[in-house]
């Protein structure tokens, strides 16, 4: 079935990205997404996303807490949202 779908998509000139599940995550196209660290008791997880442009230890690291807080880090440090302009 999967081979038939791939063949049908190739006939329509739709490029299907590479997908493979790994022990701690998956590969999708040129990206590799893996769980790096987690603490079930405290409720947090750190995911690593590696691409050809982000290959340092863990590439881009995404830290997520059980309450939904998200922090993103790369080789330059933590990503911060741009400052919002105040209307006045």
QUIQUI-V549045 format. One record per residue. RES is the residue in one letter. PHI is phi in radians with two decimals (999 if undefined). BURIAL is I if it has 16 or more other C-alpha atoms within 10 Angstrom, else O. Layout:
res,phi,burial
RES,PHI,BURIAL
RES,PHI,BURIAL
This chain:
res,phi,burial
X,999,O
X,-1.10,O
X,-1.13,O
X,-1.12,O
X,-1.10,O
X,-1.07,O
X,-1.10,O
X,-1.11,O
X,-1.18,O
X,-1.17,O
X,-1.08,O
X,-1.50,O
X,1.13,O
X,-1.72,O
X,-1.50,O
X,-1.69,O
X,-1.19,O
X,-1.10,O
X,-2.40,O
X,-2.64,O
X,-1.42,O
X,-2.02,O
X,-1.06,O
X,-2.08,O
X,3.08,I
X,-2.78,I
X,-1.94,I
X,-2.42,O
X,1.07,O
X,-1.61,O
X,-1.66,I
X,-2.15,I
X,-2.00,I
X,-2.45,I
X,-1.35,I
X,-1.61,I
X,-2.47,O
X,-2.79,O
X,-2.43,O
X,-1.11,O
X,-1.14,O
X,-1.51,O
X,1.43,O
X,-2.43,I
X,-2.55,I
X,-2.07,I
X,-1.84,I
X,-1.92,I
X,-2.14,I
X,-1.90,I
X,-2.35,I
X,-1.00,O
X,-1.58,O
X,-2.29,O
X,-2.10,O
X,-1.11,O
X,-0.91,O
X,1.57,I
X,1.07,I
X,-1.60,I
X,-1.87,I
X,-2.03,I
X,-1.79,I
X,-2.27,I
X,-1.74,O
X,-1.18,O
X,-1.51,O
X,1.77,O
X,-1.18,O
X,-2.19,O
X,-2.23,O
X,-2.11,I
X,-2.26,I
X,-2.46,I
X,-1.11,O
X,-1.59,O
X,2.08,O
X,-1.39,O
X,-1.38,O
X,-2.18,O
X,-1.19,O
X,-1.12,O
X,-1.14,O
X,-1.47,O
X,-1.47,O
X,-1.56,O
X,-1.47,O
X,-2.75,O
